[in-house]
Amino acid sequence: MLNGKTILVTGGTGSFGNRFVAYVLEHYEPRKIIIYSRDEYKQFIMANKFKKYGDKLRFFIGDVRDKDRLYRAFEGVDYVVHAAALKQVPACEYNPMEAVKTNINGAMNIIDAALDCGVQRVVALSTDKAVNPINLYGGTKLVSDKLFIAANAYAGAKDVCFSIVRYGNVAGSRGSVIPFFRNIVANGGQALPITDYRMTRFWISLEEGVELVIKALSEARGGETFISKIPSFKITDLAQAILPGCEMPEVGIREGEKLHEVMVTREDSMNTYEYEKHFIVYPHFDWWNNSRIQAGGRKVEQGFEYSSGKNTEWLSVEDLKERLQQVEEY
């Protein structure tokens, strides 16, 4: 499916971009992969990392806020994976205009460039924080998601579709709880602070996140939101898996933090179908035709909610210990 294609990844020097590029080069024969990002040093590091692949990779210094630069980078591109975003919740709260410029205005620029430059498929990365958002980051990603879904109405006769993939924090990603706990242990700490004893999260590896994007690139018909079916875990169990027998002082929930990750809301249940390994939330617009719903799924019950706190699959402390052995920090 990706053989012979030119793929552009915005924010491509991040943890997702590095793993996505490695996965594609290992499993497909793309014509070219373009890394579009702002950080010249990270591009230098990444270019050396994938040096053996020669001219398969191209690096563009650019910002998604810069439409002219995007148009230049999009020339001859078949597929776009949009991973660029301002993601740190506190930073977005303190710099709201910057979050809007990157996460919302940048999304509009991606859409315009894709429509005008002959791109065939665009997959945008979303987050659980866009579901019933309680912080600015989540709010900007909700708007971004809506923009990408609605963009399908503007495609006209053009052979282009836009879709979304949604997941929470990737295990081991920067700023997440695993490296935070590990750093405490590495510095001799004997207690791991828990913001709230009731807190749960979904577990998704970077590899699973990449595979979900590949699925969307392969199967999307325009407007879908793809969500992996993945296990949940309790934060207290994660602490015990990292440092067995540790003290776990409850320190209070942080601003903008949720007790549970929610991927599908009750309101979305009317348009959600369950498949063997994933859910798809289909768009609810006049331009969407139900004949485009993929076979093999069943409509979930009205009122269904896919939440880490109400999951049917859970990881035990022992399960977490085993998975932690495979987790690299990105």
C-alpha positions in Angstrom: 0.0 0.0 0.0 2.9 2.4 0.7 5.1 0.9 -2.0 6.2 3.5 -4.5 4.5 6.3 -2.5 5.9 9.6 -1.3 4.9 10.2 2.4 5.3 13.4 4.4 5.3 13.4 8.2 4.8 16.7 10.0 6.6 16.8 13.3 8.5 13.9 12.0 11.5 14.1 14.3 9.5 13.2 17.4 9.1 9.8 18.9 6.2 8.9 16.7 8.0 10.1 13.5 11.1 8.1 14.3 9.2 4.9 14.8 6.9 5.5 11.9 9.8 6.0 9.5 11.6 2.9 10.8 8.4 0.8 10.5 7.7 2.0 6.9 11.2 1.4 5.8 11.2 -2.1 7.4 7.9 -3.2 5.9 7.5 -1.3 2.6 9.3 0.2 -0.3 8.3 3.9 -0.3 9.6 6.1 -3.1 10.4 8.8 -0.5 9.7 9.9 3.1 9.8 13.6 3.8 10.4 14.7 7.4 8.9 18.2 8.0 9.8 19.8 11.3 11.3 22.9 12.9 14.2 21.4 14.8 17.4 21.3 12.7 19.4 19.4 15.3 16.8 16.7 15.6 16.8 16.4 11.8 20.5 16.0 11.9 20.3 13.2 14.5 17.5 11.5 12.5 19.4 11.8 9.2 22.4 10.0 10.7 20.2 7.4 12.3 18.7 6.4 8.9 21.8 7.1 6.9 21.8 3.6 5.4 18.6 4.3 3.6 20.3 6.9 1.5 18.0 9.1 -0.6 14.8 7.5 0.7 14.6 10.3 3.3 14.3 14.1 2.7 14.3 16.7 5.4 12.4 20.0 5.3 12.9 22.7 7.9 9.5 24.2 8.3 6.6 25.1 10.5 3.0 24.0 10.0 2.1 27.7 10.6 3.9 28.6 7.3 1.5 27.8 4.5 3.9 28.8 1.7 6.6 26.4 3.1 4.0 23.6 3.4 3.0 24.1 -0.3 6.6 23.7 -1.3 7.0 20.5 0.9 3.7 19.0 -0.4 4.8 18.9 -4.1 4.6 15.4 -5.3 3.4 14.0 -2.0 0.9 11.1 -2.0 0.2 10.6 1.8 0.5 12.9 4.8 0.7 11.9 8.4 0.1 15.0 10.6 1.9 14.6 13.9 3.1 18.1 14.6 1.5 19.8 17.6 2.1 21.7 20.8 1.3 18.9 23.3 2.4 19.9 26.8 -0.7 20.8 28.7 0.9 23.4 31.0 2.8 25.0 28.1 -0.4 25.4 26.1 -2.2 26.9 29.1 0.5 29.5 29.6 0.9 30.1 25.8 -2.7 29.8 24.5 -2.2 31.8 21.4 0.8 29.7 20.3 -1.2 26.5 20.8 -4.0 27.9 18.6 -1.5 29.0 15.9 0.1 25.5 15.7 -2.7 23.1 16.5 -5.6 24.9 14.8 -4.2 27.3 12.2 -1.6 24.7 11.4 -4.3 22.1 10.8 -6.1 24.5 8.4 -2.8 25.0 6.5 -2.3 21.2 6.2 -5.8 20.8 4.8 -5.5 23.6 2.3 -2.1 22.3 1.1 -3.4 18.8 0.8 -6.4 19.9 -1.2 -4.4 22.1 -3.6 -1.3 19.9 -4.1 -2.9 16.6 -5.1 -2.3 14.7 -1.9 -4.3 11.4 -1.8 -4.6 10.7 2.0 -4.1 12.6 5.2 -4.1 11.0 8.6 -4.0 13.3 11.6 -3.0 12.2 15.1 -5.5 13.0 17.8 -5.5 12.4 21.6 -7.9 11.4 24.3 -7.6 14.9 25.6 -9.7 16.1 22.6 -12.6 14.1 24.0 -14.7 16.2 26.4 -11.7 18.6 26.7 -10.9 20.3 30.0 -7.7 22.0 29.0 -6.6 24.2 26.1 -4.5 21.5 24.5 -7.5 19.3 24.4 -9.7 22.1 23.1 -7.3 22.9 20.2 -7.1 19.2 19.3 -10.9 18.9 19.3 -11.1 21.8 16.8 -8.3 20.2 14.8 -10.1 16.9 14.6 -13.3 18.6 13.5 -11.4 20.5 10.8 -9.9 17.3 9.3 -13.2 15.5 9.3 -15.0 18.4 7.7 -12.3 18.8 5.1 -13.7 15.8 3.3 -16.7 17.9 2.3 -14.3 20.2 0.3 -12.6 17.5 -1.6 -15.1 17.6 -4.5 -13.9 15.4 -7.3 -10.4 15.3 -6.0 -9.0 11.9 -4.9 -8.2 12.8 -1.3 -9.6 11.7 2.0 -8.9 12.9 5.6 -9.1 10.7 8.7 -8.1 10.7 12.4 -6.4 8.3 14.7 -6.9 8.7 18.4 -4.9 7.3 21.4 -3.6 8.5 24.7 -0.1 8.8 26.0 2.3 6.3 24.5 4.1 4.1 27.0 7.5 5.7 27.7 6.8 8.9 25.8 8.4 12.2 27.0 6.6 13.8 29.9 4.5 10.7 30.7 4.4 8.8 33.9 6.8 5.9 33.2 9.9 8.0 32.7 8.8 10.2 35.6 8.6 7.2 38.0 11.8 5.7 36.6 13.7 8.9 37.2 12.6 8.9 40.8 13.8 5.4 41.2 17.1 6.1 39.4 17.8 8.9 41.9 17.2 6.6 44.9 13.6 7.5 45.7 11.5 5.1 47.7 8.1 6.7 47.2 6.2 7.2 43.9 3.6 10.0 44.1 0.1 9.2 42.9 -2.1 12.2 41.9 -5.3 10.2 42.6 -5.6 6.5 43.7 -8.6 6.0 41.3 -6.6 7.1 38.2 -6.5 4.7 35.2 -4.9 4.9 31.8 -4.9 2.9 28.5 -1.7 1.1 27.6 -0.5 1.6 24.0 3.0 1.1 22.7 4.6 3.3 20.0 4.5 0.3 17.6 0.7 -0.1 18.1 0.3 3.7 17.5 2.2 3.4 14.2 0.1 0.4 13.2 -3.1 2.3 13.8 -1.9 5.0 11.5 -1.0 2.5 8.8 -4.5 1.0 9.1 -6.1 4.4 8.6 -3.9 5.1 5.6 -4.9 1.8 4.2 -8.6 1.7 5.0 -10.0 5.2 5.5 -12.6 6.5 3.1 -12.8 9.9 4.6 -14.0 11.3 8.0 -13.4 8.3 10.2 -11.8 8.3 13.6 -9.8 5.1 14.3 -9.3 4.0 17.9 -7.4 0.9 19.0 -8.9 -1.6 21.4 -6.2 -1.7 24.1 -5.9 -2.7 27.8 -6.2 -0.4 30.8 -4.1 -0.3 34.0 -4.3 1.4 37.4 -1.6 4.0 38.1 -1.1 2.5 41.5 -0.4 -0.9 39.8 2.1 0.8 37.5 3.9 2.2 40.5 4.1 -1.2 42.2 5.4 -2.7 38.9 8.2 -0.2 38.7 9.1 -0.2 42.4 7.5 -3.1 44.3 6.4 -2.3 47.8 7.0 1.4 47.4 5.1 4.1 49.3 2.5 5.9 47.2 1.6 9.2 48.7 -1.6 10.8 47.1 -0.6 14.3 46.1 -3.7 15.5 44.3 -4.8 15.7 40.7 -3.0 18.3 38.5 -4.7 21.1 36.6 -6.1 19.8 33.4 -5.7 16.2 34.3 -8.5 13.5 34.1 -9.1 10.5 36.2 -9.7 8.3 33.2 -8.9 8.4 29.5 -12.0 8.5 27.3 -11.7 7.6 23.6 -15.4 7.2 22.6 -18.1 9.3 24.3 -21.7 8.3 24.9 -22.7 10.9 22.3 -20.4 9.4 19.7 -21.8 5.9 20.3 -24.6 6.5 17.8 -21.9 6.6 15.0 -19.4 4.1 16.4 -18.7 0.6 15.1 -16.7 -2.1 16.9 -14.3 -4.3 15.0 -12.0 -7.1 16.1 -9.1 -4.9 17.2 -10.4 -1.3 16.9 -13.4 1.0 16.9 -14.3 3.5 14.2 -16.3 6.6 14.9 -18.0 7.5 11.5 -18.8 11.1 10.6 -22.4 12.4 11.0 -22.8 14.7 8.0 -25.0 14.9 4.9 -22.0 14.2 2.7 -21.3 10.9 4.5 -23.0 7.8 2.9 -23.5 4.8 5.2 -22.6 2.5 2.3 -19.0 3.6 3.0 -19.1 1.9 6.5 -16.5 -0.9 6.5 -17.7 -4.5 6.6 -17.0 -6.7 9.6 -18.1 -4.4 12.4 -21.1 -4.0 14.5 -22.7 -0.9 15.8 -22.1 -0.4 19.5 -25.0 0.1 21.9 -26.3 3.6 22.3 -24.7 5.1 25.4 -21.6 3.1 25.0 -18.4 4.8 26.3 -14.9 3.6 25.7 -13.0 4.7 28.9 -9.9 3.4 30.6 -11.9 3.2 33.8 -14.6 0.9 32.3 -12.5 -1.3 30.1 -13.0 -5.1 29.8 -9.3 -5.8 29.6 -6.9 -4.9 32.4 -3.2 -5.3 33.0 -2.1 -6.7 36.4 1.1 -5.7 38.2 2.8 -8.8 36.7 1.6 -7.9 33.2 2.9 -4.4 33.6 6.3 -5.7 34.8 6.6 -7.8 31.7 5.6 -4.9 29.4 7.9 -2.5 31.1 10.8 -4.6 30.0 10.0 -3.7 26.4 9.5 0.0 27.0 12.1 2.5 25.7 11.9 6.1 26.7 11.4 8.4 23.8 
